[in-house]
């Protein structure tokens, strides 16, 4: 919502009129809060607008007043992604209004995705902006089986990346400096158009290698926005989970995938895959403060086989005192993508502050083709957890179908 001319008398509530109400209507409709046709005068703050304001306040966890107050106006004036927040069709919601990861209905039907740069921005020297977008792809690749390959032929690309200004022919014109920073288009099959999966950055905004902070508030961190928009291009919608990269508004640098982001993308594509070609396999995984305290890996045995799998953990406490409520867990989370009864390991941190601490492991015996092991930190703000997942095949790999009883 752009800055209105002159001072705005707040709060605005049902029954009031004015150009600010017209702008408010436009903002609420654009981002999905005013969904049903409202035939009231476009400058009237009617009950439909009041209901939409309440939905907006709930999503952003603001005091729910149904009025355009100062805190709500400040939230609306923040730079943000151009995609709508509502309706939520595939997400889950808690009692406190938290909307967890939201698949937007699209999902690529292959894991070896390609991308193409149509142009760049002069705000960042050389082609460093392309390097930053490549880093953003790497963050999603690290937690999925997806690979991202740059191609030189636009016709060979799944995802096309461009800096555009104003009305650029995709039905979603940019609004200049501030406001909408970027947008991305849902992947197939929900989107059957030629721009499915494409990512556009507003060329008028000031792009940089870091957030400008207090001294340069208009300087936008490209990596933060690129990670967010790639999430849309892969099939995620907006969430209101604090700290998630898929939150719609830009507050400052946020380059780290939150557990909610990771769980969402793995709901679509699964975790990284390790092929098992013999009778033994091992994979490392971690749940670091810098990566959201969450990690997973999937073993692929090639066919259904009997196995035993377990995990071990080392965790490091960053606090300066003993913190005996800390815990981490490693578990055989899914077999053939079906959740199991979880063999959980966890425990307190013992020893000197900052020292590593091993905890006991649990084991899981079963039959399946794929085995997913998950590592989580229960206190991701101050724990780094490192794990190893181990799997041993119990049947005879030379005699398909023979399983030990």
N, C-alpha and C positions, 0 to 999 in steps of 0.2 A: 504494500500500500504506500504510494508515493506521498511525500510531504505536501500537505494541503497549503494553499495560500493563506497567509495570515494565521493568527492564533486560533486553535480549536478549543471551544468551550467543552470541557469534559466534566462528568461523563455524559455521553449521548445515550438516550434510552427510548423505549417505545413511545411513539407519538410525536417525536421531534422530526424536523425536516432540515434539508440542506444539501449542499454539494458534497460535503464530507460523507453523508449517508449514502449518496450515489457511489462514491469511491469504495465505501465499505461493502456495499452490495456486490460490486464488481469483484473485489478481493475474495469475498466469501464464496461467490459462485465459481470463480476460477479454480479454487483449490478444493472444491467439492463439498463445502459446508452448507451451501444454499442450493440443494439439488433439485427440489421440485419447483415447477414453474410458479412464480409469484407475480400476480397481475396488479399488485399495488403500485402506486406511483414510485418512480425510481429514486425520488429524493425523500421518501417517507420511511422512517424507522418503524416498520410494522412488526407484528408479532412473529412473522416468519424470519425476519432479520434477527430478532431477539433470540429465537431458538437456534439459529445458525451461529450466533455469537457464543452461545452456551456450548455448542459442540466444539467450536474453535478453542474456547477456554479449557474444556475438558481434555482435548488432544494435547495442548501445550502445558497442561497441569497448572493453569492459572486459577486464581479465585473465580468461581463461577457466579457471575452477576447478571449475565444477559445484557450487559451494557458495554458500550465502548468506553472503557476507562483508560487511564494512562498506561498501566502495565500491559493491557491488551494492545493498545496502539503501538507501543514500543516494540512488542513482539512482531506485529504486522509489518513494521518498517525495517525489520532485519533483512539483509540479503538472504536469498534462499534458492532452492531448486524450483524449476518451473512446473514440475509434475504435481498433480493434485494429491492431497493427503487422504481424502475420503472419496468414494466409499471403501471401507475395509471389507473385502469379500472372502479372503483366505487366511486372515490372521487370527490370533487368539488374544483375548483381553482379560486382564485381571480385575479384581474388585476395585482397585484404586485407579482404574482407568488406563493402566499401562497397556499399550498395544505392542505385542511382541512381533518378531519378524513376520513380514507379510509377502509371500509370493504373489506376484502380480498377474499370474495366469500364463506367463510365457516361460519357455524353457527351450534352449537349443537342443536339437536331437543328436548332436555330436559334441565331442569334448575337445577336439583340435580346432579351436577357433582362430580365425585370421582377422587382422585389422589393417587399416590403411589411413594414412594422414593425408587429408586433402589440402591442408595449409597449416599455418602456425600463427604465432603472435609476435609482434615486434617488441612487446613488453619485456620479454626475456631474451637474453643474448643468444645468438647462433640458433641452433636447434635444440637447446636445452629443454624447451617445453616438451618436446617429443620424448626426451629421456625421462622426464617426470611422469608422463602418462605411462611409459613402459614400466616404471616403478610401481605405479598404481595397479597395472595388470598383474605384476608379480605378487602383490599382496593377496589377491584372490586366488592365484595359481597355487600359492603355498598351502592353502587349506582345502583344496578341491583336487579332483583328477583332471581339471581343465588345463590345457596348454594354450598359449597365445603367441601367434607367429605374425610378424609384420610382413606384409606383401607389397610389392611395387605396382601391382595392377589392381586398380579399384574394383574391377568386375570380379575379382577373386576374393574380395573381402567380405566377411560376415558383418564387421563393425567398421563404419567409416567415421572419422574424427575430424571436426572442422571448427574453426572460429568464424562465427557469423555475426551480422549486425542487423538490427531492425527486422523488417519482414523479409525473411530469407526463403520463403516458398514452401515451408513445411507445415503451415497452419498454426504455428506457435511463435509469433514475432517476439523478438527481444525488446526490452524496454529501456535500454541505455544503461548508464552507470547506476549501480545499486539495484535493488529489486531482484529480478531473476538473473542469476549468474550463469546458469547452464540448464540443459535438459537432455534427456536420453529417451529413446523409444523402445517400448516393450519388444522383446524378441518373439519369434514365431513360437507356437502356432497362433496365439491370440492376435498377433499383428501380422497381417499378410501383405503389407505394403513394402515398397522397395527400401524404405528407410528404417525397417525393423532393426533394432539394435544400435542404430547410429547415435552418436554423441555430439552435441553442439555446445560450444562455449560462447558466451556473449563477448564479441570482440571489443566492445566499448568499455567493458570493465577493465580494471588495472590488475593484470596477472603478474604474480611474483613467485619466487622460490620459497617464500615464507610469509606468514601473516604480518601485516604492517603494524599491528598493535595500536597503542595509544598515539604514537607519533605519525602514523600513516594509516588511518582507519579505512581508507578505500583500497588498500593493497590486499589482494586476495591470494591466499595460498593455493596454488594450482593443484598440488598433490591431494589436499583435502577434498577439493571439489571433484577431481578426477576419480578418486576411489569411490566416492558416493555415486557418481553417474555411471561408472562401470557396473556397480551393483544393480542399477536399473536395467542396463543393457543385458545383464545376465538373468534378470527375472525377478528382482526384489522390488517391493514398493516401499513406502515410507513407514517408519516406526516412530514411536515417541519414547523409546527407552533411552534413559539418560546415558550419554557417552557413546551411543551407537553411531556409526558413520552414516546410517540410513535415516537419521533425523533430517527433516526437510530444511531447517534453517541453518545458516552459516553463522556461528558464533566466534570461532577462532580456529586455529589449527586443530585438526582431529584426523590423524593419519593412521590410526591403529584400529584394526577390526575388533569390535566388541564381541563377547561371546554370543550375543543375540544376532549379530551379523553373520558369524560363523555358523551358528545353528541353522540360520535361514538358508544360507547358500548350500550347506550340506544337506538340508532337506530336499533341495532341488537336484544336486549333483553328487552328493556323497563326499566323503573325505578323500584324501590322497590314497592311491591304490598301490600296494606292493604285490607283485606276482610271486606266487610260491611255485617254484619249479621242481623242488626236491621234497625232502621230508622235514626240513628245518627252515625257519625264516625268523628274522628279527628286524625290528624297525624302531627308530628313535622318534619320540614325540615330546613336546614340551608345552607348558602352560605358564608363560612368562607374564609379568606385569605389563610389559610393552606389547604383548600380543593378546591381551584380554583374558588370560588365565584359563585357556581352553585349548585342547588339541585332540586330534583323532587321526587314526590311520585304518585303512581297510586292507586286509589280506585277501587275495584272490587265489584259491586253490585250483582253479580251472574246471573242477567238477565237484560233486558232493563227495566229501571224504571225512573220515573220523579224525578228530584233532583234539589236542589239549592246548590251551592258550592261557597265558598269564602276563602280568605286568609287574615291573618294579619301579620304584620312585625314589628320587632324592629331591628334597626341597630346601631352599635357602630362605631364611627369614631376614628381611631387611631392617626390622625394627631394632631399637637399641636396648630393649629389655626382653626378658623371657615372655612369650606370648602363648600361653598354653591352650588357647582356643583355636589355634591354626590347624588346618587339616587340608590334605589333598586326597584325591581318589583316582584310582585307575581301575577300569572295569571292562570286561568283555560286554560291550554295549548292545551289539546286534549280531545275529547270525542270519545270513541271507536277507538282510535289511529288516528283520523282525526283532523287536526289542526282547532281550532275554531277562531272566532273573539275573540280576547283576552281581558278579563276584567283586565286591568292593574292597579296596584297600584304603586305609586312611589312618590318621593318628595325630597326636600332639607333636609339637616341635620340642625336642629336648636338646640341651647343650648350650654352648655359648651363643650370644647374639650374633647373627650373621653366619653361623656355622651350618654345614649341611646336616641333614637328618634323614636316615632311611626309615621306611615304614614297611610293615609286613605286606606280602603279596597274597592275592587269592588266585585260584585257578578255575578254569571252566573247561569241561569236557563235553563235546557235542559232535554233531554231524552237519556239514553244510559246505557250500562252495565259497561263500564270502564271510569273513569274520571281522567285525569292526571293534577296535579297542579305543576307548576314550579316556583322556586324562583331564582332570579338572582341579583347579585350585579353589578352595572354599573362601579364601581371603585374597582375592587377586590384587588388592591394593598393596599388599606388602610381602607377598610370597612369589618366588620363582620356583617352578616345579619342573623337573626333568625326569623323563620316563623312558623305559624300554619295553616294548611289547614283544613277546616271544611266542612262537607257535611251532608245535611239533605234530607232524602227520602220523597218525597211528595205524592207518591201513597200509596195504602194500601198493606203492605207486606203480608197480609193474603189472598189477592185476586189477584192472578197473572193476569197481563194484564190490571188491572183497573188503569187508570191514571187520575189525576185531570186535568181539563181543565182550 
